Amino acid sequence: MAQDQSAQGTGISVPVLCKFWSEDGVWNGIAEDLAVAAFGNTFDEAVANTREAIASHLEAIIDSGQGDEVVRHLQARARD
């Protein structure tokens, strides 16, 4: 289970561009610069599910030792 940021002693905010759209009665969400997609029955549910998927994905990236590289990439994309 993921540790709370305060328990880890560090926290960082990184911008992630997400897009949402409705199709066939379901709301879809994707994170443009990450391999993350989610859906929900409502827009709010899709946003929450996408947020959770992004957090899990970033946790796996950090655990693999590639966190710094991905954060730099996301920060650079935000400046573009």
WOQUI-V280124 format. One record per residue. RES is the residue in one letter. SS is DSSP state (H for helix, E for strand, C for the rest). PSI is psi in whole degrees, -180 to 180 (999 if undefined). Layout:
BEGIN
RES|SS|PSI + RES|SS|PSI
END
This chain:
BEGIN
M|C|144 + A|C|142 + Q|C|149 + D|C|144 + Q|H|-38 + S|H|-31 + A|H|-32 + Q|H|-22 + G|C|-4 + T|C|158 + G|C|146 + I|C|143 + S|C|131 + V|C|137 + P|C|136 + V|C|116 + L|C|123 + C|E|147 + K|E|141 + F|E|143 + W|E|155 + S|E|134 + E|E|127 + D|C|38 + G|C|9 + V|E|141 + W|E|130 + N|E|149 + G|E|142 + I|E|150 + A|E|115 + E|C|-41 + D|C|12 + L|C|158 + A|C|66 + V|E|132 + A|E|149 + A|E|174 + F|E|170 + G|E|164 + N|C|-22 + T|C|166 + F|H|-48 + D|H|-39 + E|H|-40 + A|H|-41 + V|H|-48 + A|H|-43 + N|H|-37 + T|H|-43 + R|H|-45 + E|H|-41 + A|H|-40 + I|H|-45 + A|H|-44 + S|H|-42 + H|H|-46 + L|H|-36 + E|H|-43 + A|H|-39 + I|H|-43 + I|H|-44 + D|H|-29 + S|C|-5 + G|C|8 + Q|C|13 + G|H|-46 + D|H|-43 + E|H|-44 + V|H|-41 + V|H|-45 + R|H|-41 + H|H|-47 + L|H|-40 + Q|H|-40 + A|H|-41 + R|H|-35 + A|H|-31 + R|H|-24 + D|C|999
END
